[in-house]
Amino acid sequence: MSIEDINKKAKSLIDETWKDNSKWHQNFDEAKSILEQVLHNHTDDELTLINYGTVLCDMGKHQEAAEYFKKAIDQGSNNKHAFYNLGVALMNCSTDENAMFYMKKAKSKQACTLTWEAYFDPMGH
């Protein structure tokens, strides 16, 4: 399975949880696991960094997630989801370090179809 196929599979697993939340734990755990396998051998793969960070963010591991988004951005990512999701992760950390900066910056970026937006409830923050 190619890296692109693994990222498609991870996105499909997460999309499925929005249709059937009873699969949340199983699908997030599986998505996390398959993305970890890619990162083990391809530590700098942009899509995998963003998707792994998004999975962590949606699992409530915001500080750890932020590191993956920052790494993708530091490597030159212009993916909208890297910036927006970093803003989400930072917003949910104890400090709001630059959260709005990244969310606003995301507006001028294009999203890749193999990545997705982290869940964010502005009223719940």
C-alpha beads as a LAMMPS data file, in Angstrom:
LAMMPS data file: protein, C-alpha beads

125 atoms
124 bonds

1 atom types
1 bond types

-500.0 500.0 xlo xhi
-500.0 500.0 ylo yhi
-500.0 500.0 zlo zhi

Masses

1 110.0

Atoms # bond

1 1 1 0.000 0.000 0.000
2 1 1 1.403 3.411 -0.953
3 1 1 1.692 6.360 1.434
4 1 1 -1.126 8.059 -0.486
5 1 1 -3.332 4.967 -0.107
6 1 1 -2.648 4.836 3.630
7 1 1 -3.595 8.498 3.998
8 1 1 -6.781 7.850 1.987
9 1 1 -7.575 4.921 4.286
10 1 1 -7.006 7.054 7.401
11 1 1 -9.287 9.791 6.032
12 1 1 -11.927 7.206 5.159
13 1 1 -11.815 5.789 8.694
14 1 1 -12.282 9.245 10.201
15 1 1 -15.065 10.149 7.739
16 1 1 -16.850 6.962 8.770
17 1 1 -16.915 8.057 12.431
18 1 1 -18.998 11.118 11.496
19 1 1 -21.620 8.771 10.060
20 1 1 -21.465 6.225 12.886
21 1 1 -19.972 7.504 16.125
22 1 1 -20.010 4.002 17.636
23 1 1 -16.888 3.398 15.500
24 1 1 -15.038 6.397 16.956
25 1 1 -12.518 4.558 19.185
26 1 1 -11.906 1.718 16.775
27 1 1 -11.473 3.921 13.715
28 1 1 -9.345 6.571 15.397
29 1 1 -7.087 3.904 16.881
30 1 1 -6.720 2.236 13.488
31 1 1 -6.065 5.527 11.687
32 1 1 -3.477 6.480 14.307
33 1 1 -1.779 3.104 13.991
34 1 1 -1.503 3.067 10.199
35 1 1 -0.251 6.654 10.100
36 1 1 2.359 5.848 12.775
37 1 1 3.638 3.048 10.562
38 1 1 4.199 5.499 7.710
39 1 1 5.909 8.041 9.989
40 1 1 8.212 5.336 11.307
41 1 1 9.849 5.064 7.854
42 1 1 8.926 8.440 6.323
43 1 1 9.286 10.960 9.157
44 1 1 8.920 13.971 6.867
45 1 1 5.917 13.001 4.746
46 1 1 3.780 16.146 4.690
47 1 1 0.335 14.548 4.327
48 1 1 1.044 11.963 6.993
49 1 1 2.335 14.598 9.417
50 1 1 -0.844 16.639 8.943
51 1 1 -3.196 13.658 9.140
52 1 1 -1.454 12.169 12.163
53 1 1 -1.595 15.554 13.871
54 1 1 -5.291 15.817 13.045
55 1 1 -6.007 12.393 14.513
56 1 1 -4.109 13.351 17.689
57 1 1 -5.940 16.679 17.857
58 1 1 -9.331 15.011 17.556
59 1 1 -8.259 12.545 20.259
60 1 1 -7.587 15.484 22.602
61 1 1 -3.781 15.286 22.377
62 1 1 -3.460 18.909 21.327
63 1 1 0.104 19.672 22.422
64 1 1 1.450 16.598 20.651
65 1 1 -0.680 17.336 17.587
66 1 1 0.698 20.876 17.373
67 1 1 4.222 19.500 16.982
68 1 1 3.231 17.547 13.863
69 1 1 1.489 20.532 12.276
70 1 1 4.482 22.767 13.067
71 1 1 6.844 20.234 11.515
72 1 1 4.788 20.133 8.302
73 1 1 4.673 23.942 8.158
74 1 1 8.385 24.266 8.947
75 1 1 9.081 21.945 6.010
76 1 1 7.176 24.295 3.714
77 1 1 3.619 22.992 3.764
78 1 1 1.024 25.373 2.355
79 1 1 -1.844 23.017 3.135
80 1 1 -4.794 24.865 4.636
81 1 1 -5.377 22.037 7.115
82 1 1 -1.838 22.266 8.524
83 1 1 -2.444 25.902 9.477
84 1 1 -6.074 25.684 10.579
85 1 1 -5.521 22.503 12.579
86 1 1 -2.474 24.012 14.267
87 1 1 -4.727 26.880 15.310
88 1 1 -7.259 24.395 16.692
89 1 1 -4.563 22.508 18.592
90 1 1 -3.093 25.698 20.052
91 1 1 -6.535 27.020 20.974
92 1 1 -7.138 23.855 22.974
93 1 1 -3.789 24.007 24.771
94 1 1 -3.551 25.912 28.024
95 1 1 -2.014 28.856 26.158
96 1 1 -3.610 30.335 23.060
97 1 1 -0.121 30.850 21.558
98 1 1 -0.736 32.273 18.082
99 1 1 -3.897 30.197 17.578
100 1 1 -5.803 32.922 15.762
101 1 1 -2.735 33.782 13.654
102 1 1 -2.704 30.269 12.185
103 1 1 -6.483 30.100 11.762
104 1 1 -6.464 33.387 9.852
105 1 1 -3.447 32.352 7.782
106 1 1 -5.309 29.174 6.778
107 1 1 -7.897 31.283 4.940
108 1 1 -5.392 32.111 2.211
109 1 1 -4.327 28.466 1.716
110 1 1 -5.699 25.576 -0.328
111 1 1 -6.694 22.296 1.284
112 1 1 -5.547 18.944 -0.027
113 1 1 -8.251 16.342 -0.590
114 1 1 -6.211 13.791 1.396
115 1 1 -6.260 15.868 4.592
116 1 1 -9.139 17.098 6.692
117 1 1 -10.106 19.775 9.176
118 1 1 -9.727 19.028 12.880
119 1 1 -12.910 19.199 14.906
120 1 1 -13.322 22.529 16.633
121 1 1 -16.251 23.804 18.633
122 1 1 -15.708 27.527 19.211
123 1 1 -18.545 27.603 21.724
124 1 1 -17.021 24.739 23.668
125 1 1 -13.615 26.336 23.987

Bonds

1 1 1 2
2 1 2 3
3 1 3 4
4 1 4 5
5 1 5 6
6 1 6 7
7 1 7 8
8 1 8 9
9 1 9 10
10 1 10 11
11 1 11 12
12 1 12 13
13 1 13 14
14 1 14 15
15 1 15 16
16 1 16 17
17 1 17 18
18 1 18 19
19 1 19 20
20 1 20 21
21 1 21 22
22 1 22 23
23 1 23 24
24 1 24 25
25 1 25 26
26 1 26 27
27 1 27 28
28 1 28 29
29 1 29 30
30 1 30 31
31 1 31 32
32 1 32 33
33 1 33 34
34 1 34 35
35 1 35 36
36 1 36 37
37 1 37 38
38 1 38 39
39 1 39 40
40 1 40 41
41 1 41 42
42 1 42 43
43 1 43 44
44 1 44 45
45 1 45 46
46 1 46 47
47 1 47 48
48 1 48 49
49 1 49 50
50 1 50 51
51 1 51 52
52 1 52 53
53 1 53 54
54 1 54 55
55 1 55 56
56 1 56 57
57 1 57 58
58 1 58 59
59 1 59 60
60 1 60 61
61 1 61 62
62 1 62 63
63 1 63 64
64 1 64 65
65 1 65 66
66 1 66 67
67 1 67 68
68 1 68 69
69 1 69 70
70 1 70 71
71 1 71 72
72 1 72 73
73 1 73 74
74 1 74 75
75 1 75 76
76 1 76 77
77 1 77 78
78 1 78 79
79 1 79 80
80 1 80 81
81 1 81 82
82 1 82 83
83 1 83 84
84 1 84 85
85 1 85 86
86 1 86 87
87 1 87 88
88 1 88 89
89 1 89 90
90 1 90 91
91 1 91 92
92 1 92 93
93 1 93 94
94 1 94 95
95 1 95 96
96 1 96 97
97 1 97 98
98 1 98 99
99 1 99 100
100 1 100 101
101 1 101 102
102 1 102 103
103 1 103 104
104 1 104 105
105 1 105 106
106 1 106 107
107 1 107 108
108 1 108 109
109 1 109 110
110 1 110 111
111 1 111 112
112 1 112 113
113 1 113 114
114 1 114 115
115 1 115 116
116 1 116 117
117 1 117 118
118 1 118 119
119 1 119 120
120 1 120 121
121 1 121 122
122 1 122 123
123 1 123 124
124 1 124 125
